[in-house]
Amino acid sequence: MLILFFVFPLQGVYGQTDNTPKFTGKDTVRTFAADVQTECAAPEHAQEHATERAHAKKGVASFFIAATEVISANIALNAFDSIVLNLDFTRVTPAIIWQHLSKNLWEWDQNTFVMNQAGHPYLGAVFFNAGRANGFNFYESFLFALGGSLFWEEFMETSNPSINDMIYTPLAGAVLGEALHRLFLATNYRHMYATWLISPQDAFNRFITGKRAPPVSGHVESIELYASADALFRKTHFAGADDSSGATFPAFGTGVKITYGNRYGHDTREPFDSFTLRADVSAFTTYYNVKLFIDGLVFSFSPWEHLPCFSTFGIALGYDMIFASDVRYASSRLGVGLSQLCPVADEAWTFTWDAYCGWDVLNTTENNYYLAKLTNYAPRSKRTYDYYTGAFARLAFSVQNSYFGTLSIAATADFLFHIREKGKSAYDGLLLVQYAECRYEHLIWKSFYLGVSDFLYHKWNRYAKEPRVKFISNHVQLYGKVAL
């Protein structure tokens, strides 16, 4: 119900009734080319109302408004944690602040996965959108997220300043924040109740200042809603120890995928004028699985215009998160690569492929010893994961035909090095994480699809001192999908 509440105000702002381009005749290619050329234009009705209300413009006054909103968000969160949740780390004193400022106490903190890899990116999105709502661009707003995170670490908590928070909060916050900011603007300020859910900071700024955020290039291309019946199979192998395995059936899930801008044949005008956001939730009595994947182009251009394919060479910024009963995975990454869409066989078939590689700026992956409360596990520890950095590669392709349906396969591989922490040298070493999804779906009636997908997560640890670990999680879904 919450997902429906979230996407309902986005309906009708992109003028499409289906989620994927159909190539059924020669004229379709020309139509698609025209769409590529005009995709960055704002919706017509948004332009018509652009002059109804003043837009925020960056300047000294806007800077102080945005900075005040960032500081206020920090203070409000500290007050909530202190008064409502009664958390000890909020009891900050001048002596503690001075200690933070005068000594080098930065460390990798021990907080929970949800706090560090979900809470801090969302807080970073609030800081980021304080800048965006007041007229600052993507890169300028990143500085507000960076400054807001630094203010929290130095002034708002008793624990030592956190290195990982200073990376995830602004970097993942910018990815999430820009996506939410653009979806907020895509509502064209209709259904005000829902805009507060999509981006509370944008809605709050408009409520306080009475000004709209400046218009952006790009628009929503498609929205897909899912409902599924799930099954999960998992196996953990500790070298030299007994294996553990299990299965969960049934579970039930729901999800949404939003495509903003057309990735193929794309010339970037602004960062994230083309991005995809996918969020899935599955659960049953003893199992839960939450996935969030956001990937957007910060720079791109369309080469080889003489070819029959629509190509994009670009730089992408993304944030992936998987929070499940047996998985703790998150990654902020920057990559470069190529995307192509090619109509073939007299345009009856459509083939797409994407290939990207780059760097996992910061990666979080579960420690199976901690999850199983085995070797060196501290009973009072909140951490069930370790931090890594390294390279990644991603390859995806799909083939589509109106009679055959759509088959898509996507795979990502991370080649990671453990970030050394005090007291955790036993877990130094290498990590290989691979996750892939195979999906097939077919149109049943109008905009309703039936499909099946298999999401495979595989991890192999080579620890410096502890025995090696292999872990596999297999998530199968039978789903129905509605393309709005």
C-alpha positions as CSV (number, residue, x, y, z in Angstrom):
1,M,0.0,0.0,0.0
2,L,2.9,2.4,0.8
3,I,4.4,1.8,-2.6
4,L,1.1,2.6,-4.3
5,F,0.8,5.7,-2.2
6,F,4.3,6.7,-3.3
7,V,3.9,6.2,-7.1
8,F,0.3,7.3,-7.5
9,P,1.1,11.0,-7.9
10,L,3.7,10.2,-10.6
11,Q,1.1,8.7,-12.9
12,G,0.3,10.8,-16.0
13,V,3.4,12.9,-15.9
14,Y,5.3,11.0,-18.6
15,G,2.5,10.3,-21.1
16,Q,3.1,6.6,-21.6
17,T,0.9,3.7,-20.9
18,D,3.6,1.0,-21.3
19,N,7.0,0.7,-19.7
20,T,9.1,-0.5,-22.6
21,P,9.6,0.7,-26.2
22,K,7.9,-1.5,-28.7
23,F,9.5,-2.0,-32.2
24,T,6.7,-3.3,-34.4
25,G,7.4,-1.3,-37.7
26,K,9.9,0.8,-39.5
27,D,8.4,4.0,-38.3
28,T,9.0,3.0,-34.7
29,V,12.7,3.6,-35.0
30,R,12.2,7.1,-36.2
31,T,9.7,7.7,-33.4
32,F,12.2,6.3,-30.8
33,A,14.9,8.5,-32.2
34,A,12.7,11.6,-31.8
35,D,12.0,10.5,-28.2
36,V,15.7,10.2,-27.5
37,Q,16.3,13.8,-28.8
38,T,13.4,15.3,-26.7
39,E,13.6,13.1,-23.6
40,C,15.4,15.7,-21.6
41,A,12.7,18.3,-22.1
42,A,10.5,19.0,-19.1
43,P,6.8,17.9,-19.4
44,E,4.7,20.4,-21.2
45,H,2.3,21.0,-18.3
46,A,5.3,21.6,-16.1
47,Q,6.5,24.3,-18.5
48,E,3.1,25.9,-18.6
49,H,3.0,26.4,-14.9
50,A,6.6,27.3,-14.5
51,T,5.8,31.0,-14.1
52,E,2.9,30.5,-11.7
53,R,5.2,30.7,-8.7
54,A,8.7,32.0,-8.2
55,H,11.6,29.5,-8.4
56,A,14.3,29.3,-5.8
57,K,17.6,30.7,-7.0
58,K,21.0,30.1,-5.6
59,G,22.6,33.0,-3.8
60,V,23.6,34.3,-0.4
61,A,20.1,34.1,1.0
62,S,19.5,30.7,-0.4
63,F,22.8,29.5,1.0
64,F,21.8,30.6,4.5
65,I,18.4,29.0,4.1
66,A,19.8,25.7,3.0
67,A,22.6,25.8,5.7
68,T,20.0,26.5,8.4
69,E,17.9,23.6,7.2
70,V,20.9,21.3,7.3
71,I,21.8,22.3,10.8
72,S,18.1,22.2,11.9
73,A,17.8,18.6,10.6
74,N,20.8,17.6,12.6
75,I,19.4,19.2,15.8
76,A,15.9,17.8,15.3
77,L,17.3,14.3,14.8
78,N,19.5,14.6,17.9
79,A,16.5,15.8,19.9
80,F,14.3,12.9,18.7
81,D,17.0,10.4,19.5
82,S,17.5,11.9,23.0
83,I,13.9,12.7,24.1
84,V,11.9,10.0,22.3
85,L,14.4,7.1,22.0
86,N,16.5,8.0,25.0
87,L,19.7,7.1,23.3
88,D,22.9,7.7,25.3
89,F,25.1,8.8,22.3
90,T,23.0,12.0,22.0
91,R,24.1,13.4,25.4
92,V,26.7,15.7,23.9
93,T,28.6,18.2,26.1
94,P,31.0,21.0,25.2
95,A,33.9,18.9,26.5
96,I,33.0,16.1,24.1
97,I,32.7,18.5,21.2
98,W,36.1,20.0,22.0
99,Q,37.6,16.5,22.2
100,H,36.3,15.7,18.7
101,L,37.6,19.0,17.3
102,S,41.1,18.9,19.0
103,K,42.0,15.3,18.6
104,N,42.2,12.9,15.7
105,L,39.6,10.3,16.9
106,W,38.2,9.2,13.6
107,E,37.4,5.5,13.4
108,W,35.2,2.9,11.6
109,D,32.2,2.7,13.9
110,Q,30.3,-0.3,15.2
111,N,26.7,0.7,14.5
112,T,24.1,-1.5,13.0
113,F,23.7,-2.1,9.3
114,V,20.3,-0.3,9.2
115,M,21.7,2.8,10.9
116,N,24.9,3.0,8.8
117,Q,23.7,1.8,5.4
118,A,20.1,3.0,5.4
119,G,19.7,5.7,8.0
120,H,22.9,7.7,7.1
121,P,22.2,7.6,3.3
122,Y,18.7,8.9,3.9
123,L,20.0,11.6,6.2
124,G,22.5,12.5,3.5
125,A,19.6,12.8,1.1
126,V,17.9,15.3,3.4
127,F,21.1,17.4,3.6
128,F,21.5,17.1,-0.2
129,N,18.0,18.2,-1.0
130,A,18.3,21.2,1.3
131,G,20.7,22.4,-1.4
132,R,18.7,21.2,-4.4
133,A,15.4,22.7,-3.1
134,N,17.1,26.1,-2.8
135,G,18.4,26.3,-6.3
136,F,21.9,24.7,-6.0
137,N,23.0,22.1,-8.6
138,F,24.0,18.5,-8.0
139,Y,27.6,19.1,-7.2
140,E,27.0,22.2,-5.0
141,S,24.3,20.2,-3.1
142,F,26.8,17.4,-2.5
143,L,28.8,19.9,-0.4
144,F,25.7,20.5,1.8
145,A,25.5,16.7,2.4
146,L,29.2,16.6,3.2
147,G,28.9,19.6,5.5
148,G,25.8,18.2,7.2
149,S,27.5,14.9,7.8
150,L,30.6,16.6,9.3
151,F,28.4,18.7,11.6
152,W,26.7,15.5,12.9
153,E,30.0,13.7,13.5
154,E,31.6,16.6,15.3
155,F,28.7,18.1,17.3
156,M,25.8,15.8,17.5
157,E,26.9,12.5,19.1
158,T,29.2,11.4,21.9
159,S,30.9,8.6,20.0
160,N,34.0,9.2,18.0
161,P,33.6,10.7,14.5
162,S,33.0,7.9,12.0
163,I,35.0,7.5,8.7
164,N,32.3,5.3,7.1
165,D,29.6,7.8,7.9
166,M,31.6,10.6,6.2
167,I,31.6,8.4,3.0
168,Y,28.2,6.9,2.9
169,T,26.2,9.9,4.1
170,P,27.2,12.4,1.4
171,L,27.9,9.9,-1.4
172,A,24.9,7.6,-1.1
173,G,22.9,10.5,0.1
174,A,23.5,12.4,-3.2
175,V,22.4,9.3,-5.2
176,L,19.3,8.8,-3.2
177,G,18.6,12.5,-2.8
178,E,18.8,13.4,-6.5
179,A,16.5,10.5,-7.4
180,L,13.9,11.6,-4.8
181,H,14.3,15.3,-5.7
182,R,13.5,14.5,-9.4
183,L,10.6,12.3,-8.5
184,F,9.3,15.0,-6.2
185,L,9.4,17.5,-9.2
186,A,7.8,14.9,-11.5
187,T,4.6,15.1,-9.4
188,N,4.2,18.7,-10.7
189,Y,3.2,19.6,-7.1
190,R,0.0,17.6,-7.2
191,H,-1.1,15.3,-4.4
192,M,0.7,17.3,-1.7
193,Y,0.3,14.5,0.9
194,A,2.4,12.2,-1.3
195,T,5.1,14.8,-2.0
196,W,6.0,14.8,1.7
197,L,6.6,11.1,1.5
198,I,8.7,11.2,-1.7
199,S,11.0,14.0,-0.5
200,P,10.2,15.6,2.9
201,Q,13.0,18.1,2.6
202,D,11.8,19.4,-0.8
203,A,8.2,19.6,0.5
204,F,9.3,21.3,3.8
205,N,11.4,23.9,1.9
206,R,8.5,24.8,-0.4
207,F,6.2,25.0,2.6
208,I,8.6,27.4,4.4
209,T,9.8,29.6,1.5
210,G,6.8,29.4,-0.8
211,K,9.2,28.8,-3.7
212,R,9.5,25.9,-6.1
213,A,12.8,24.2,-6.9
214,P,14.1,25.1,-10.3
215,P,12.9,22.8,-13.1
216,V,15.2,19.9,-14.3
217,S,15.8,18.2,-17.5
218,G,14.4,14.7,-18.0
219,H,11.1,13.1,-16.9
220,V,9.7,9.8,-15.7
221,E,9.7,7.2,-18.5
222,S,8.0,4.3,-16.8
223,I,6.8,2.9,-13.5
224,E,6.5,-0.8,-12.8
225,L,4.7,-2.3,-9.8
226,Y,5.4,-5.9,-8.7
227,A,3.7,-8.4,-6.4
228,S,5.3,-11.8,-5.9
229,A,5.3,-15.2,-4.2
230,D,8.9,-16.0,-3.2
231,A,11.1,-18.9,-2.2
232,L,14.6,-18.6,-0.7
233,F,17.4,-21.2,-0.5
234,R,20.7,-20.5,1.2
235,K,23.9,-22.4,2.1
236,T,27.0,-21.4,4.1
237,H,30.2,-23.3,4.1
238,F,32.9,-22.7,6.8
239,A,36.2,-24.3,5.8
240,G,37.0,-27.0,8.3
241,A,33.5,-26.8,10.0
242,D,30.0,-28.1,9.4
243,D,28.0,-26.5,6.7
244,S,24.7,-24.8,7.3
245,S,21.8,-24.5,4.9
246,G,18.2,-23.6,4.9
247,A,15.1,-22.8,2.9
248,T,12.2,-20.4,3.3
249,F,8.9,-21.0,1.4
250,P,6.7,-19.3,0.9
251,A,7.4,-15.6,1.3
252,F,5.6,-12.7,-0.3
253,G,6.9,-9.6,-1.8
254,T,6.2,-6.3,-3.5
255,G,8.3,-3.8,-5.4
256,V,8.6,-0.9,-7.7
257,K,11.0,0.0,-10.6
258,I,11.1,3.6,-11.9
259,T,12.9,4.5,-15.0
260,Y,13.7,8.2,-15.4
261,G,15.0,9.4,-18.8
262,N,16.0,7.1,-21.6
263,R,19.5,5.5,-21.1
264,Y,20.0,4.7,-24.8
265,G,21.2,7.3,-27.2
266,H,21.5,9.7,-24.2
267,D,23.4,13.0,-23.9
268,T,23.5,14.2,-20.3
269,R,22.4,17.7,-19.7
270,E,22.4,17.4,-15.9
271,P,23.6,14.6,-13.6
272,F,20.9,12.0,-13.1
273,D,18.6,13.1,-15.9
274,S,18.7,9.4,-16.6
275,F,18.5,6.9,-13.7
276,T,16.8,3.8,-12.6
277,L,15.5,3.1,-9.1
278,R,14.3,-0.3,-8.0
279,A,13.1,-1.2,-4.5
280,D,11.9,-4.7,-3.4
281,V,10.6,-6.1,-0.1
282,S,9.9,-9.7,0.7
283,A,9.0,-11.2,4.0
284,F,7.5,-14.0,6.0
285,T,7.4,-15.0,9.6
286,T,11.1,-16.0,9.9
287,Y,12.6,-14.2,6.9
288,Y,12.9,-10.7,5.4
289,N,14.7,-9.3,2.3
290,V,14.9,-5.7,1.3
291,K,16.7,-4.6,-1.9
292,L,17.4,-1.1,-3.1
293,F,19.3,-0.4,-6.4
294,I,19.8,3.1,-7.7
295,D,22.0,3.9,-10.7
296,G,22.3,7.2,-12.5
297,L,24.4,8.9,-15.2
298,V,26.4,11.9,-14.1
299,F,27.9,12.4,-17.6
300,S,27.2,10.7,-20.9
301,F,27.2,11.3,-24.7
302,S,25.9,9.3,-27.7
303,P,28.7,8.1,-30.0
304,W,28.4,6.4,-33.4
305,E,25.2,8.2,-34.5
306,H,25.7,6.6,-38.0
307,L,25.1,3.1,-36.6
308,P,21.6,1.5,-36.4
309,C,21.9,1.2,-32.6
310,F,21.3,3.8,-30.0
311,S,24.5,4.0,-27.9
312,T,25.5,5.8,-24.7
313,F,29.0,6.1,-23.3
314,G,28.8,7.4,-19.7
315,I,29.9,7.8,-16.1
316,A,27.5,6.3,-13.6
317,L,27.1,6.8,-9.9
318,G,25.2,4.2,-7.9
319,Y,24.2,2.9,-4.5
320,D,23.1,-0.8,-4.0
321,M,21.8,-2.2,-0.7
322,I,20.6,-5.7,0.3
323,F,19.3,-6.1,3.8
324,A,18.1,-9.7,4.4
325,S,18.0,-12.2,7.2
326,D,21.3,-13.6,6.0
327,V,22.8,-10.8,3.8
328,R,24.2,-7.4,4.7
329,Y,25.4,-5.8,1.5
330,A,25.8,-2.2,0.5
331,S,28.0,-0.4,-2.0
332,S,28.6,3.2,-3.2
333,R,30.3,2.9,-6.6
334,L,31.5,5.0,-9.5
335,G,31.9,3.4,-12.9
336,V,32.3,4.0,-16.6
337,G,30.8,2.0,-19.4
338,L,28.7,1.6,-22.6
339,S,25.0,1.0,-23.2
340,Q,23.3,0.1,-26.5
341,L,19.8,-0.6,-27.8
342,C,19.6,-2.4,-31.2
343,P,16.4,-3.2,-33.1
344,V,17.1,-6.3,-35.2
345,A,15.3,-8.6,-37.6
346,D,13.3,-5.9,-39.3
347,E,12.7,-4.3,-35.9
348,A,10.6,-7.2,-34.6
349,W,13.2,-7.9,-31.9
350,T,14.9,-5.5,-29.5
351,F,18.3,-6.2,-28.0
352,T,19.9,-4.1,-25.2
353,W,23.2,-4.5,-23.4
354,D,25.1,-2.6,-20.7
355,A,28.7,-3.0,-19.6
356,Y,30.2,-1.0,-16.8
357,C,33.3,-1.2,-14.6
358,G,34.8,1.0,-11.9
359,W,35.5,1.3,-8.2
360,D,33.5,0.4,-5.1
361,V,34.4,3.5,-3.1
362,L,33.1,1.8,0.0
363,N,31.5,-1.6,0.3
364,T,29.8,-3.3,3.2
365,T,29.4,-7.1,3.2
366,E,28.2,-9.4,6.0
367,N,30.6,-11.4,8.1
368,N,29.2,-14.9,8.3
369,Y,31.1,-15.6,11.5
370,Y,29.3,-12.6,13.2
371,L,25.9,-13.6,11.8
372,A,26.4,-17.1,13.1
373,K,27.9,-15.8,16.4
374,L,31.0,-17.8,15.8
375,T,34.8,-17.0,16.0
376,N,35.7,-13.7,17.6
377,Y,32.1,-12.5,17.8
378,A,31.5,-10.0,20.6
379,P,28.1,-10.6,22.2
380,R,27.5,-6.9,22.6
381,S,28.6,-5.9,19.1
382,K,26.1,-4.2,16.8
383,R,28.2,-5.0,13.8
384,T,27.5,-8.1,11.6
385,Y,29.5,-6.9,8.6
386,D,32.9,-5.6,7.5
387,Y,34.1,-2.8,5.3
388,Y,35.8,-3.2,1.9
389,T,37.0,-1.3,-1.1
390,G,37.9,-2.5,-4.6
391,A,36.9,-2.9,-8.2
392,F,33.6,-4.0,-9.7
393,A,32.3,-5.0,-13.1
394,R,28.7,-5.2,-14.3
395,L,27.2,-6.8,-17.5
396,A,23.5,-6.9,-18.4
397,F,21.6,-7.7,-21.5
398,S,18.0,-8.2,-22.6
399,V,16.1,-9.4,-25.6
400,Q,12.5,-8.5,-26.3
401,N,9.8,-9.6,-28.7
402,S,6.1,-9.1,-28.6
403,Y,5.4,-12.8,-29.1
404,F,8.4,-14.2,-27.2
405,G,8.3,-11.9,-24.2
406,T,11.3,-10.4,-22.5
407,L,14.4,-12.2,-21.2
408,S,16.9,-10.2,-19.2
409,I,20.1,-11.2,-17.4
410,A,22.3,-8.9,-15.3
411,A,25.4,-9.8,-13.3
412,T,27.7,-7.8,-11.0
413,A,31.1,-8.9,-9.6
414,D,33.0,-7.1,-6.8
415,F,36.7,-7.8,-6.2
416,L,37.3,-6.4,-2.8
417,F,40.0,-5.8,-0.1
418,H,39.2,-5.7,3.5
419,I,39.7,-2.3,5.2
420,R,41.9,-2.9,8.3
421,E,40.3,-2.0,11.6
422,K,41.7,-2.1,15.1
423,G,41.0,-5.5,16.7
424,K,39.7,-7.1,13.4
425,S,43.0,-8.1,11.7
426,A,41.8,-11.8,11.7
427,Y,39.4,-10.8,8.9
428,D,41.9,-9.1,6.7
429,G,42.0,-10.5,3.2
430,L,40.2,-10.7,-0.1
431,L,36.5,-10.9,-0.9
432,L,34.7,-11.9,-4.1
433,V,31.0,-11.0,-4.3
434,Q,28.8,-11.9,-7.2
435,Y,25.2,-11.3,-7.6
436,A,23.1,-12.0,-10.7
437,E,19.5,-12.0,-11.8
438,C,17.8,-13.8,-14.6
439,R,14.2,-12.7,-15.4
440,Y,11.6,-13.7,-17.9
441,E,8.2,-12.0,-18.3
442,H,5.4,-11.9,-20.9
443,L,2.6,-9.5,-21.5
444,I,-0.7,-11.1,-20.6
445,W,-3.3,-8.4,-21.0
446,K,-2.9,-4.7,-21.7
447,S,-0.3,-3.6,-19.2
448,F,-0.3,-6.7,-17.0
449,Y,2.7,-9.1,-17.1
450,L,3.5,-12.4,-15.5
451,G,7.1,-13.4,-14.9
452,V,9.6,-15.4,-13.0
453,S,13.0,-14.3,-11.7
454,D,16.0,-15.9,-9.9
455,F,18.4,-13.7,-7.9
456,L,21.6,-15.4,-7.0
457,Y,24.0,-13.9,-4.4
458,H,27.4,-15.7,-4.0
459,K,30.2,-14.7,-1.7
460,W,33.7,-16.1,-1.2
461,N,36.0,-14.9,1.6
462,R,39.7,-15.6,1.8
463,Y,40.6,-14.4,5.3
464,A,44.1,-13.9,6.6
465,K,43.7,-16.0,9.8
466,E,40.2,-17.3,9.9
467,P,39.0,-20.3,7.8
468,R,37.5,-19.4,4.4
469,V,33.8,-18.9,4.0
470,K,31.6,-19.6,1.0
471,F,28.0,-18.4,1.0
472,I,25.1,-18.7,-1.5
473,S,21.7,-17.2,-1.3
474,N,19.1,-18.0,-4.1
475,H,15.9,-15.9,-4.2
476,V,13.2,-17.1,-6.6
477,Q,10.1,-15.1,-7.4
478,L,6.9,-15.7,-9.4
479,Y,5.5,-12.3,-9.9
480,G,2.8,-10.2,-11.5
481,K,3.7,-6.8,-12.8
482,V,1.6,-3.7,-13.8
483,A,3.3,-1.1,-16.1
484,L,1.7,2.2,-15.3
